[in-house]
Amino acid sequence: PYMVVVGEKEAGSDSVSVRSKSKGDLGVMKIEAFIEKIREEIRLRCAT
């Protein structure tokens, strides 16, 4: 599971602050990069 935080700073830069239950704080990343990360995880899960 992921927790995504969007504050004023993130909203102004089209970014999200991401935390993972298993990996901890993943830092700030562009929204598009986060979406691609999730899509890749889904693709890998479906392939197995």
Sequence and secondary structure as in RCSB ss.txt:
>XXXX:A:sequence
PYMVVVGEKEAGSDSVSVRSKSKGDLGVMKIEAFIEKIREEIRLRCAT
>XXXX:A:secstr
 EEEE  HHHHHTTEEEEEETTTEEEEEEEHHHHHHHHHHHHHHHHH 
